[in-house]
Amino acid sequence: MILSKMRGVIAVKVYNTLTRKKEEFVPIEEGKVRMYVCGPTVYNLFHIGNARTFIIFDTIRKYLEYRGFEVKFVQNFTDIDDKMIRKANDTGTTVKELGDRYIMEYYKDADALKIKRATVNPRATGYITEMITFITELISKGYAYETDGDVYFSTARFNEYGKLSGQNLDDLMSGARIEIDERKKDPMDFALWKAAKPGEPSWESPWGPGRPGWHIECSCMAYDLLGETIDIHAGGTDLVFPHHENEIAQSESRTGKTFARYWLHGAFVNVDNRKMSKSLNNFFTAREILEKYDSEVVRLFMLSGHYRTQINFTMELLDSAKASLERMYNALTRLNGFLVSAPEGTDAKTIEMIDSYKAKYIEKMDDDFNTADAISVVFELIREINTSMDETSGKGTLEYAMSVLRELGKPIGIMQNEVGGSLEREIEELIEKRQQARKEKNFKLSDSIRDELSARGIVLEDTPQGVRWSIRK
C-alpha cells in the first residue's frame, strides 16, 4: 500500500558496518535498490541461525518495498565448496545432485517461513566462465598471481584491506587462523582458484583444471547482476571477515570503484544462552521448529530483537511469541466480529489516532529497521483499538483499523492469515472440551482449559444459557 500522505520524504537510516555509524540511506538510482545477500551453502537443511539471517533481510527488503522502493534482491546459492564435496563423497552422490536437492529443500523451508523469493538466486556453478574472466583481469592488473595451478589474491596490493572489519593487515594476520602454505607470497593471501584434486569436480581454466575459491563467487554474481557498485550488501556478522573483506578487496581491485555503499550484518542466535552446536545437542533446523510452531510465531520471535542484537533461543521464548501473536489475532478477530452488526460510518478522531501509530511505526522502522520497537508500537495500537472500539464503531473505522494492523504486520510477516472462522472454531472446541470435562467432574482439566484460554486473552462467562466468551480488552 502506498502511503503518500504518511511517508512524505523517505529518510531511512541504516547502520553501515563499513563506517561504523548510522547513515541516511540514499540509493545510487532514485527509488531503486540493488541488494545482495549472501545465501546458503546447499549441503544440508538450514538451521535457525541461518533462518534469522534470511528473515532479517527478507524483512528489510519488504520494508524498503513498503516505503516505495523497487528492490532488486539477489541471493546466491553456494553449490561448490569443501563441505559440499565431503558431503557428496560421504553420501555417495555428486556435488550437483546434492546442490539440486538442497536448493529445493531451501525453497521449501524459506517459503514456509514466508520469505519472499529473491529476484534472482544465482548458483555459483553457473558463473564459472565469469569467475575465470574476473580472475584473469585481477592477474593482469597485478592483484593476483598463479602458482602450481592455484591462483591467489595478493592482499598487500590492496591498500585498504581490513577497512570493513576495522583492522589493518598486521592485526588481521596476528588474530587469524592462517593455514600455512609456502606457495603464497603472504600468509593473508586468499584463494581465487584452486587446482583440481582427485575425486573433486573441476572445470578447465587458463591455469589448468580446478574450481573457484569461495569468496570470488559473490563478487562475480553481484557484478554481473547488479553492476560495479551496489547499494546494499548483507549477511551474518560471521561474514564480515574474511568473506566480505575479501569481496571488497577483489571487487574494488578489479573496477577501481566502491563495491557496496552500505554493509548490513545480522547478529547470531544463541540457544539456551550457549552457542548453537551439534556437540552441545542444542542444534535445530528451521524445519524442526516449523513442525511445532507457525511461521509467523518464528518470525515474530526472530524479529523481537534488533537485527544487530544477538538473541537467545528457547522453547519458552517461542511459546511467549506464540501468545503475543495470538493477542494480535484476537484483536483482528474482535474487530471482524464487530463488523457483522456495525453501523455505517467512519470516525475521524479514531482514524487520526490509528494514523499516529502508523507514523510512529514508520519512524521506528526508518531508524535502522528497528523491528523490536516497531512491534511494540503495534501492541500499543492494539491496546488503543481494544479500548476505544466496539460494536458501536462504524464499519469504515473497523475496516481501516484491521487494514492498518495487517499493513504494519506485512513487512514483519505477521497478521497475514485470515481471521474469524478458524480461531473461533478452535475456541468453541476448547469450550466444548471444558464443558465435557466439567460433566465428568474432571475439574483439573476444566481449569487448565480455562487458564489456557485466559492466557490467550479469552474471557469465559458461565450463564444459565451456556458459556459465553469474549476477547479481553
Disulfide bonds with the S-S distance in Angstrom:
none
